[in-house]
Amino acid sequence: MISLSRRDGRPLRIGHRGAAALAPENTLPSLRAALEAGVDLIEFDVVAAPLDGGLVVAHSAPEMHPETPTLDEVLRFFVEEAPDVGAHVDLKERGREREVIDALRRFDLVGRSFVSSSSPRVVRRLAGLAGPRPPAGITVPRGVLGISDEGRTAPIARAALRALRLVMPFAIRPLLAYTGANAVVLHHTLVDGRSVRAAHARGAPVVTWTVDDRDELARVVAAGVDAVVTNDPRMFTPESLSTLSA
């Protein structure tokens, strides 16, 4: 089973939607760009196609385009082209949990996969499935309170964000207990050392997203996160990895 803990003292490197800064997101070229950049896992989104309901790799149905691959095509990529890289599946659809896990089983990828969702109900269903299944992560987005950080509500959003960061360490335990999740996936603005320690105390690694700034990378790594999702995996240079693992 895949481990989401740090390796050799450094956080895992996860390419966001492949490597969204290097190629069109959630496409095979983007996945190949992440592979070339030397990531440990590659994250991609899964939704249902609006016409036939089949599972495809896209952030949302309106973002589908001619290059949008099916879930099977992406899983085949991991088997044939990326045998040493983990698959991070971000499931956007309710009610498709069994189908996603069955696909991972069909391609013999359960052992090197990780499935996350921002829906507690989806994660609870994933965690409750019988048979071999990958670790499940509960995602806590920056906009969990439903307040925009743009326009007239921006001051309220910033205050809410500060409050959310303060209460997050106390929310970790009930969130893990309710969902049965094996990991916590926090937006980087919600990460601090207290939240990471709260998760680790319950045996749950912390994955953070989406980090594209070197100063922010240093901050979340110092807070103790286990894995970092980024649009540009080139940010993890040999020099930066040496510094971060020191």
Secondary structure by P-SEA (a helix, b strand, c coil): cccccccccccbbbbccccccccccccaaaaaaaaaacccbbbbbbbbccccccccccccccccccccccaaaaaaaaacccccbbbbbbcccccaaaaaaaaaaaacccccbbbbcccaaaaaaaaaccccccbbbbbbccccccccccccaaaaaaaaaaaaaaacccaaaaaaaaacccbbbbccccccaaaaaaaaaacbbbbbcccccaaaaaaaaaacccbbbccccccccaaaaaaaac
